[in-house]
Amino acid sequence: MCLFFKHASINKSMMVTTTNVTSTQWSSGVCDCCEDMGICCCGLWCPYCLMCKTSEEFGECLCLPLLEICFGGMLHPITLSMRSSMRERFHIQGSIQDDCCSVFCCTVCVWCQMARELKARRNSLVVVNTQLQHIKYML
């Protein structure tokens, strides 16, 4: 009786773990509009274009900011909800009172800040950890 043993190496699988390195603060202040002149100019000359683009990049409906026109420019519930949602999603420190004060003082500046934040988070550092696993079996 003859027994054959065969060693084979199958699938070299790789486990990849990614971690985003982010801050718990806004990447820029409300009044730091000149940090990104493209966003600043868009906010100055066509604020609703900036609002709609930022809303879409955040994953909301493109036309959502246009609902603020219904409030006659006096109230900004969409801006307030977007800012607080962004703060919660990215774990940025602050409170709804901070959001209210910022939105009340300069709505366009808040949209510029949110656009800069999305841009900064999109370009944030990603740390990748890889491990190579060898699987062997005997027949």
N, C-alpha and C positions, 0 to 999 in steps of 0.2 A: 504494500500500500504506500503510495507516494502522496505526500501533501505539499502543495505549493503555497507559499506565502508571497503575496505581492504587496509592496509598499507603493502607495500613490499619494500624491499631493494634489488636493483639489482646492479650488477657489481661494485665492488670496483676497480676502475681503478687507475693506478698510472702513474703520469707524471714523467719522468726521464730526467733531463737536465745534460749533461756532458760538462765540460770545461777543456781543456788541459792547464796546467800551463807550459808555455814555455818562453824562453828567446829570445831576438832579437840579440843575439851574438852567434857566433860559440861556441859549448860546449867545444871545445879544439882548440888549435892553430895548425897551419900547422906543426910546428916542435915538437909537443908533441906526437911523435910516440910511445914513451915508456909508455904512459898512458894505453894502451891496448896491451899487448905483443902478443896476438894471431893475432890481426890485423896487428901489426908491422911485425911479422915474415912472415905472408902471403904476405904482401907487399914487403918484402925484397927478399924472395926466389921464390915467384910465383906471380908477380904483376898482370899478366893478369887474374889469378884466382880471385884475390881480386877485380879487375875492373869489371869483369863479374858478380860476386856475388853481388857487390854493385849496379851495374846497374839494375839487376833484382829486388833487394829489393826496389829500388827507383820506380819501376814500368815500367822500360824501357826494351827493348829487351836484353836478356841475352848476345848476341854476339855483341852488339853495340860498346863496347870499342875495339873490334878486328879490326874495321875499321881504327883505328889510325895506324895500321901496314902499310896501304897503303900510309901514309905520311912519311914513313921512319924514324920515331922518331923525326923529326924536328919540326913538327907542332902537336898540340894537340887540334883540334877543338871539339872532343867529350868530352874530359875532361873539357874544358872551358864551353861548353854548359851544361854539367851535373852540374858543380859547380854553375853556375849562375842560373840554374833552381832550384836547391836545396835551394839556397839563397832566391829566390823569393817565393818558396812554403812555406818555414818556416819563412818568413818575417825576415830574418837575414840581419842586416845592412851591407852595403858594396857597391861596385860598380864593373862594368865590368873591370875597370883598376886594382882594387885589385885582381880580379880573374885572369887577364892576368899575372900580376907579380907573383902570387903564382904558377900558372901553368908553367910559363917559368922557375922559379927557381927550383922547384922539383915536377914533376908530380906525382911520387909515393907517396910523402908526402901528396899531395892534395887528392889522392884517399884514403889514410889512414884516413885523416881528415873527408872526406865524409862518410866513413864507420863508424867511431866513432860517427858522428852526427846522422846517421840513428839509430844506436844502442841506443844512448841517447834519441832520440825523441820517439823511440818505448817503452822505459822504463820510459817515463816521467809521472809525477803525474797527475792523472785524478781526478777532483773534481766532485762528484755526488750530485745533489740536487733532492730530491724526495718529492712529495706532494701526499697525499692520498685523493681521492675525494669520497664522499658518494652521491649516487644518490637515491632519494626516490620518489615514486609516489603513488598516491591514485587511487583506482578503485572504 
